[in-house]
Amino acid sequence: MFDLQAPPPSFLDQDRPVRPPRPVWIDLPGLFGAGDVVFGSGWAVGEQAPGELCCWGRASTGAWIALVRYRLGRADGSGGGMMLTHWLPSRLVRPRDT
């Protein structure tokens, strides 16, 4: 569901789960800001990351927000990283072909 023109739920607290979760791209530079300096051992936030859309919700402002899950890795590719799940503005999420 990427129909951001859809009418809002009758109540703002009625979230719309996405089952099964849908593959998406997450705009990490849009979320974290793009910098000019790269630290090889830092978190890899300079590119889009593949993730899953788990739910659509409405913010108290009425804007659509997306509950996403994705892996945030290290810029040097050393492995590790962590899985994150959090709400993002809908403008930072777009569909991804599987």
Phi and psi restraints in degrees (value plus and minus 20) as a CYANA .aco file:
   2 PHE   PHI    -141.3  -101.3
   2 PHE   PSI       4.3    44.3
   3 ASP   PHI    -103.3   -63.3
   3 ASP   PSI      66.1   106.1
   4 LEU   PHI     -95.7   -55.7
   4 LEU   PSI     -24.5    15.5
   5 GLN   PHI    -112.7   -72.7
   5 GLN   PSI     -19.5    20.5
   6 ALA   PHI     -80.6   -40.6
   6 ALA   PSI     127.4   167.4
   7 PRO   PHI     -83.3   -43.3
   7 PRO   PSI     127.3   167.3
   8 PRO   PHI     -88.2   -48.2
   8 PRO   PSI     136.3   176.3
   9 PRO   PHI     -78.6   -38.6
   9 PRO   PSI     140.4   180.4
  10 SER   PHI     -83.3   -43.3
  10 SER   PSI     -45.9    -5.9
  11 PHE   PHI    -148.7  -108.7
  11 PHE   PSI     123.9   163.9
  12 LEU   PHI     -83.9   -43.9
  12 LEU   PSI     -42.5    -2.5
  13 ASP   PHI    -108.7   -68.7
  13 ASP   PSI     -10.6    29.4
  14 GLN   PHI    -112.7   -72.7
  14 GLN   PSI      74.7   114.7
  15 ASP   PHI     -94.4   -54.4
  15 ASP   PSI     140.7   180.7
  16 ARG   PHI    -138.7   -98.7
  16 ARG   PSI      72.0   112.0
  17 PRO   PHI     -79.6   -39.6
  17 PRO   PSI     126.7   166.7
  18 VAL   PHI    -130.2   -90.2
  18 VAL   PSI      89.5   129.5
  19 ARG   PHI    -148.5  -108.5
  19 ARG   PSI     103.2   143.2
  20 PRO   PHI     -91.1   -51.1
  20 PRO   PSI     142.5   182.5
  21 PRO   PHI     -74.6   -34.6
  21 PRO   PSI     125.6   165.6
  22 ARG   PHI    -121.6   -81.6
  22 ARG   PSI     117.3   157.3
  23 PRO   PHI     -86.8   -46.8
  23 PRO   PSI     113.2   153.2
  24 VAL   PHI    -159.8  -119.8
  24 VAL   PSI     144.2   184.2
  25 TRP   PHI    -122.9   -82.9
  25 TRP   PSI     119.0   159.0
  26 ILE   PHI    -132.9   -92.9
  26 ILE   PSI     105.9   145.9
  27 ASP   PHI    -101.0   -61.0
  27 ASP   PSI      66.4   106.4
  28 LEU   PHI     -86.1   -46.1
  28 LEU   PSI     -59.4   -19.4
  29 PRO   PHI     -81.3   -41.3
  29 PRO   PSI     -55.6   -15.6
  30 GLY   PHI     -87.1   -47.1
  30 GLY   PSI     -51.7   -11.7
  31 LEU   PHI     -99.0   -59.0
  31 LEU   PSI     -67.2   -27.2
  32 PHE   PHI    -120.0   -80.0
  32 PHE   PSI     -32.1     7.9
  33 GLY   PHI      69.0   109.0
  33 GLY   PSI     123.3   163.3
  34 ALA   PHI    -117.5   -77.5
  34 ALA   PSI     109.1   149.1
  35 GLY   PHI    -130.9   -90.9
  35 GLY   PSI     147.1   187.1
  36 ASP   PHI    -111.3   -71.3
  36 ASP   PSI     -38.8     1.2
  37 VAL   PHI    -122.2   -82.2
  37 VAL   PSI     116.5   156.5
  38 VAL   PHI    -135.6   -95.6
  38 VAL   PSI     107.1   147.1
  39 PHE   PHI    -127.1   -87.1
  39 PHE   PSI      96.2   136.2
  40 GLY   PHI     -78.2   -38.2
  40 GLY   PSI     -47.3    -7.3
  41 SER   PHI    -119.2   -79.2
  41 SER   PSI     -14.1    25.9
  42 GLY   PHI    -102.2   -62.2
  42 GLY   PSI     159.0   199.0
  43 TRP   PHI     -93.2   -53.2
  43 TRP   PSI     119.8   159.8
  44 ALA   PHI    -101.0   -61.0
  44 ALA   PSI      71.4   111.4
  45 VAL   PHI    -136.9   -96.9
  45 VAL   PSI      -9.4    30.6
  46 GLY   PHI    -110.8   -70.8
  46 GLY   PSI     -22.3    17.7
  47 GLU   PHI    -157.4  -117.4
  47 GLU   PSI     151.4   191.4
  48 GLN   PHI     -91.6   -51.6
  48 GLN   PSI     130.3   170.3
  49 ALA   PHI    -141.5  -101.5
  49 ALA   PSI     121.5   161.5
  50 PRO   PHI     -94.0   -54.0
  50 PRO   PSI     123.2   163.2
  51 GLY   PHI    -176.2  -136.2
  51 GLY   PSI    -188.5  -148.5
  52 GLU   PHI    -148.2  -108.2
  52 GLU   PSI     114.7   154.7
  53 LEU   PHI    -107.2   -67.2
  53 LEU   PSI     101.7   141.7
  54 CYS   PHI    -123.4   -83.4
  54 CYS   PSI     -47.6    -7.6
  55 CYS   PHI    -186.4  -146.4
  55 CYS   PSI     126.0   166.0
  56 TRP   PHI    -122.2   -82.2
  56 TRP   PSI     125.0   165.0
  57 GLY   PHI    -165.2  -125.2
  57 GLY   PSI     153.3   193.3
  58 ARG   PHI    -133.5   -93.5
  58 ARG   PSI     113.3   153.3
  59 ALA   PHI     -96.3   -56.3
  59 ALA   PSI     147.3   187.3
  60 SER   PHI     -83.6   -43.6
  60 SER   PSI     -36.9     3.1
  61 THR   PHI    -103.0   -63.0
  61 THR   PSI     -30.3     9.7
  62 GLY   PHI      75.4   115.4
  62 GLY   PSI     -28.2    11.8
  63 ALA   PHI     -92.2   -52.2
  63 ALA   PSI     127.4   167.4
  64 TRP   PHI     -95.1   -55.1
  64 TRP   PSI     118.5   158.5
  65 ILE   PHI    -149.9  -109.9
  65 ILE   PSI     134.8   174.8
  66 ALA   PHI    -139.3   -99.3
  66 ALA   PSI     110.3   150.3
  67 LEU   PHI    -108.7   -68.7
  67 LEU   PSI      96.6   136.6
  68 VAL   PHI    -144.1  -104.1
  68 VAL   PSI     137.2   177.2
  69 ARG   PHI    -149.4  -109.4
  69 ARG   PSI     110.9   150.9
  70 TYR   PHI    -177.0  -137.0
  70 TYR   PSI     144.7   184.7
  71 ARG   PHI    -119.5   -79.5
  71 ARG   PSI     107.5   147.5
  72 LEU   PHI    -122.6   -82.6
  72 LEU   PSI      96.9   136.9
  73 GLY   PHI    -126.0   -86.0
  73 GLY   PSI    -197.4  -157.4
  74 ARG   PHI    -111.9   -71.9
  74 ARG   PSI     125.7   165.7
  75 ALA   PHI     -84.3   -44.3
  75 ALA   PSI     -47.1    -7.1
  76 ASP   PHI    -105.6   -65.6
  76 ASP   PSI     -17.2    22.8
  77 GLY   PHI      49.4    89.4
  77 GLY   PSI      -0.5    39.5
  78 SER   PHI     -93.1   -53.1
  78 SER   PSI     -16.4    23.6
  79 GLY   PHI      66.2   106.2
  79 GLY   PSI    -184.2  -144.2
  80 GLY   PHI      51.0    91.0
  80 GLY   PSI    -151.4  -111.4
  81 GLY   PHI      66.2   106.2
  81 GLY   PSI    -187.7  -147.7
  82 MET   PHI    -173.4  -133.4
  82 MET   PSI     131.7   171.7
  83 MET   PHI    -106.2   -66.2
  83 MET   PSI     113.2   153.2
  84 LEU   PHI    -140.6  -100.6
  84 LEU   PSI     124.1   164.1
  85 THR   PHI    -154.4  -114.4
  85 THR   PSI     100.2   140.2
  86 HIS   PHI    -182.8  -142.8
  86 HIS   PSI     149.4   189.4
  87 TRP   PHI    -105.2   -65.2
  87 TRP   PSI     117.5   157.5
  88 LEU   PHI    -150.3  -110.3
  88 LEU   PSI     134.0   174.0
  89 PRO   PHI     -80.3   -40.3
  89 PRO   PSI     123.2   163.2
  90 SER   PHI     -79.7   -39.7
  90 SER   PSI     -46.8    -6.8
  91 ARG   PHI     -85.8   -45.8
  91 ARG   PSI     -35.3     4.7
  92 LEU   PHI    -114.6   -74.6
  92 LEU   PSI     -15.2    24.8
  93 VAL   PHI    -148.4  -108.4
  93 VAL   PSI     113.9   153.9
  94 ARG   PHI    -161.4  -121.4
  94 ARG   PSI     134.2   174.2
  95 PRO   PHI     -80.6   -40.6
  95 PRO   PSI     129.2   169.2
  96 ARG   PHI    -147.6  -107.6
  96 ARG   PSI     111.7   151.7
  97 ASP   PHI     -91.8   -51.8
  97 ASP   PSI     121.3   161.3
